[in-house]
Amino acid sequence: MIARIHGEIAARNPDSLIVDVNGVGYLVYAPAGVIARAKIAAEVTLHTCLVVREDAMTLYGFTDAQEQRLFQTLIAVNGVGPKVALALLSILKADELSYAIASGNAAALARAPGVGQKLASRIVLDLRDKLTTAAPIGVPGVESEEVVAALMGLGYSQAEAADAVARSDLPSDAPIEEKVRLALAHFARTRAD
């Protein structure tokens, strides 16, 4: 099994990279964030997962071991293949995805291409107890989970909502509506800058 590769990025495609390792070009499929950060001729180290099927051997690459492990955990769920797992890791960072699953937020998962509400619910059901419930960095505490959920209901991504909550001064004794209003004010301030 190929667990990690280090080499120079020879080509960048919408869903994959070609990594040159001592003259051998490896085709590595990766989440959108990995592809976006990739620069041609730059050195890269990727944690990888080799998926062997009857008709293909496909290599998937990730920036860190946590993302790699989460990918492997996701593809173990019935109905979740590598493409769906990559789609999930493309819309949410690994810690955000783990938190969404552990907290039962199937709606956040259903936003990924190829993931409907039914599959998102199955992923949450199968993995909820296997993943950490620790809030991702930027979410100040469990009491803010409702504010993040409300902002996501208004169309913001989980990362945007968590960032707004973290950067807003939310009084702990304020009603949820006031906290949401203050978090929305953060978006208005950032757009004005």
C-alpha positions in Angstrom: 0.0 0.0 0.0 1.2 3.5 -0.8 0.7 5.6 2.4 2.6 8.7 1.5 4.3 10.3 -1.5 6.7 13.2 -1.8 7.5 14.8 -5.1 7.0 17.7 -7.4 3.6 18.7 -8.9 3.9 18.1 -12.6 0.3 18.9 -13.5 -2.9 20.1 -11.9 -6.4 19.0 -13.1 -9.8 20.0 -11.7 -10.0 16.8 -9.5 -6.4 15.5 -9.4 -2.7 16.2 -9.4 0.2 14.4 -11.2 3.0 14.2 -8.7 6.5 13.4 -10.1 8.4 11.2 -7.8 11.9 10.5 -9.2 10.7 10.5 -12.8 7.4 8.5 -12.1 4.2 10.5 -12.4 1.5 9.4 -9.9 -2.1 10.4 -10.7 -3.5 11.4 -7.3 -7.1 12.4 -6.8 -7.6 14.9 -4.0 -10.2 17.2 -2.2 -10.7 20.6 -3.8 -8.7 22.4 -1.0 -5.6 20.3 -1.9 -6.0 21.0 -5.6 -6.5 24.7 -5.0 -3.3 25.1 -3.0 -1.2 23.1 -5.5 1.3 25.0 -7.5 3.0 23.5 -10.6 6.7 22.6 -9.9 6.2 23.0 -6.1 7.2 20.2 -3.8 4.4 18.4 -2.1 4.0 15.7 0.5 0.6 13.9 0.5 -0.8 11.2 2.8 -2.4 8.8 0.5 -5.0 6.0 0.3 -4.7 3.4 -2.4 -8.2 2.1 -3.4 -8.0 -1.2 -5.3 -11.1 -2.2 -7.3 -11.6 -5.0 -9.8 -10.9 -2.7 -12.7 -8.6 0.0 -11.2 -6.1 1.0 -8.6 -6.7 4.6 -7.7 -4.6 6.8 -5.4 -6.2 9.6 -3.3 -4.1 12.2 -1.6 -4.6 14.4 1.5 -2.7 17.2 3.3 -2.6 15.4 6.7 -3.2 12.1 8.3 -6.5 13.2 9.9 -8.0 13.9 6.5 -6.6 10.6 5.2 -8.2 8.6 8.2 -11.5 10.4 7.8 -11.6 9.5 4.1 -10.9 5.8 5.0 -13.7 6.0 7.6 -16.1 7.5 5.1 -15.6 5.0 2.4 -16.3 2.2 4.9 -19.9 3.4 5.1 -22.3 1.4 2.8 -23.1 3.6 -0.3 -20.1 6.0 0.2 -17.5 5.6 -2.5 -14.3 7.6 -2.9 -16.0 10.3 -5.1 -18.6 11.0 -2.4 -15.9 11.0 0.3 -13.8 13.5 -1.7 -16.9 15.7 -2.3 -17.5 15.8 1.5 -13.9 16.7 2.2 -14.1 19.3 -0.5 -16.9 21.3 1.1 -15.8 20.9 4.7 -12.4 20.7 6.4 -11.8 17.4 8.2 -12.4 18.7 11.7 -15.6 20.5 10.5 -16.8 17.3 8.8 -16.1 15.2 11.9 -18.0 17.7 14.0 -21.0 17.8 11.6 -21.2 14.0 11.7 -20.7 13.7 15.4 -23.3 16.4 16.1 -25.9 14.9 13.8 -25.8 17.7 11.2 -26.9 15.7 8.1 -27.9 19.0 6.4 -24.3 20.1 6.2 -23.3 16.8 4.6 -26.2 16.9 2.1 -24.8 20.0 0.5 -22.0 18.0 -1.1 -22.5 17.0 -4.8 -23.8 13.4 -4.9 -24.9 13.3 -1.3 -28.6 13.5 -0.8 -30.4 13.8 2.5 -30.8 10.0 2.7 -27.1 9.2 2.3 -26.2 12.1 4.6 -28.4 10.6 7.3 -26.9 7.2 6.8 -23.4 8.6 7.2 -24.4 10.4 10.4 -26.1 7.2 11.7 -23.2 5.0 11.0 -20.4 7.3 12.1 -21.9 9.5 14.8 -20.5 7.5 17.7 -17.1 6.8 16.0 -16.1 10.5 15.6 -15.2 13.1 18.1 -17.8 15.7 19.2 -15.1 18.3 19.8 -16.1 21.6 18.2 -13.8 22.7 15.3 -11.4 25.5 16.0 -13.3 28.8 15.8 -16.5 27.6 17.6 -16.3 28.9 21.1 -18.5 26.3 22.8 -21.5 24.1 22.6 -23.9 27.0 23.5 -23.0 28.5 20.1 -24.0 25.4 18.2 -27.5 26.7 17.7 -26.2 30.0 16.3 -24.0 28.2 13.8 -27.0 26.0 12.8 -29.2 29.0 12.4 -26.6 30.7 10.2 -26.2 27.6 8.1 -30.0 27.6 7.7 -29.6 31.1 6.2 -27.2 29.7 3.6 -23.8 30.3 5.1 -21.3 27.4 5.2 -20.4 25.8 8.5 -16.9 27.3 8.3 -18.3 30.8 7.6 -20.9 30.4 10.4 -18.3 29.2 12.9 -16.0 32.0 12.0 -18.7 34.6 12.5 -19.6 33.2 15.9 -15.9 33.1 16.9 -15.3 36.7 15.8 -18.6 38.1 17.3 -18.9 39.1 20.9 -21.9 37.0 21.8 -23.3 37.6 25.4 -23.9 34.2 27.0 -27.2 35.3 28.5 -28.6 36.8 25.3 -31.5 35.0 23.5 -30.6 33.0 20.4 -32.2 35.6 18.1 -29.9 38.3 19.5 -26.9 36.0 19.0 -27.8 35.4 15.4 -28.3 39.1 14.8 -24.9 39.9 16.2 -23.3 37.1 14.1 -25.0 38.5 11.0 -23.7 41.9 11.8 -20.2 40.3 11.5 -20.9 39.4 7.9 -22.1 43.0 7.2 -18.9 44.4 8.7 -16.7 42.1 6.7 -18.5 43.0 3.4 -18.0 46.7 4.2 -14.2 46.3 4.6 
